[in-house]
């Protein structure tokens, strides 16, 4: 029985797969929408709406985070970076403060 070669006619086809989790999942969706050569996107718990994720954040915390964002903006203009924690407890002003963070 002769040896069969599978996929030999597809040697010149290039395709890409993207994946993302949470925040990077939102970027993966946007990138795939703008690049037809991306044939698959795998997402887990993709963050696709920043506004809807704010619904569970208390107003006082939103105010503190807004001030922190303005300080970061000014720090960038003055070449003095402002550092904030990435992971913290629920009451902290960090990027990820959910119980499973």
Buried (B, 14 or more C-beta within 10 A) or exposed (E): EEEEEEEEEEEEEEEEEBEBEEBBBBEBBEBBEEEEEBEEBEBEEBBEEEEEEEEEEEEEBEEEBEEBEEEBEEEEEEEEEBEBEEEBEEEBEBEEBEEEE
